[in-house]
Amino acid sequence: MKLLLTSVEQGLIFAVLAMGVFLTYKILDIADLSVEGTFPFGAFLFARFVSSGINPILSTFLAFCLGSLAGLLTTTLFTRLKIKPILAGILTMTILYSVNLKINGKSNIPLFSYGSIYDLGSTLLILIIIVLIVKILLDLFLKTETGYLLIATGDNEVLVKSLGENSNKYKLIGLMLANGLVALSGALMAQHQGFVDITMGAGIIVVALASIIIGDTIKKNSNILKNTTRAIIGAIIYKIIGGIAIDLGLNPNDLRAINAIIVIVFIAYNNTASNLFKLKGKGGAKNA
């Protein structure tokens, strides 16, 4: 029961991460690898602020705000310097590795002697509230004019330019918001596990993609569930699968390989289901 509770709590933390990566991967169609540096960046920022005597709630919020600057750097690299987006993300991630070490002066920082946002009450309840707030605000944002233009930039950048809008501005907004959410997720994880480590961002992009891809399998052809809701459910399912694997005796050292296999399985399932749907559609057309 404790393992299940921990898996759900971590799933909710990764749900914030998944909603951030959803903006770049699904909406802007940009492979932003900078998140592997932004996730620990948010954690290290929180550690720095809370150890300086700043309130944990404010420290968490500041981690979100400053974490968005990673998106600013990535956007600048590929819009101003014409570096490919995937390489721009890798460069940002590399820069953030050194920045993270500079923030606190060491690679591992215990946080047990400091307060956390979870001191306010039940950890699960607090995480549910945070995830709901992020989801609602993100959904509302995507319904605004700026949100629609952000979506349009990912779908048809030429159309956005034909409307007299600067598509790079919406890429900047999307990447800054995405990296801010990733940094927020990192700050929440740091408080949940009670320490910050320089390696905590390794493979985090796989976790985010797995959450999104698993979420895509849920009522894929239905408009009942929003994409943000699917990302949340996908993150929770993903962590529960990982928790079950550990409970069954899986060596924790093999967990990253299992993570990659989970992604491969769900991608293969989505592609197969999509092909079957197309074949059924063709069959129906022939019968008609």
Secondary structure, DSSP 8 states (H G I E B T S, - for coil): -HHHHHHHHHHHHHHHHHHHHHIIIIIS----TTHHHHHHHHHHHHHHHHHTT--HHHHHHHHHHHHHHHHHHHHHHHHTS---HHHHHHHHHHHHHHHHHHHHSSSEEE-TTS--GGGGS-HHHHHHHHHHHHHHHHHHHHTSHHHHHHHHHHH-HHHHHHTT--HHHHHHHHHHHHHHHHHHHHHHHHHHHTEEETTTTTTHHHHHHHHHHHHHTSSTT-SSS-HHHHHHHHHHHHHHHHHHHHHTT--GGGHHHHHHHHHHHHHHHHHHHHHHHHHHHHHHHHH-
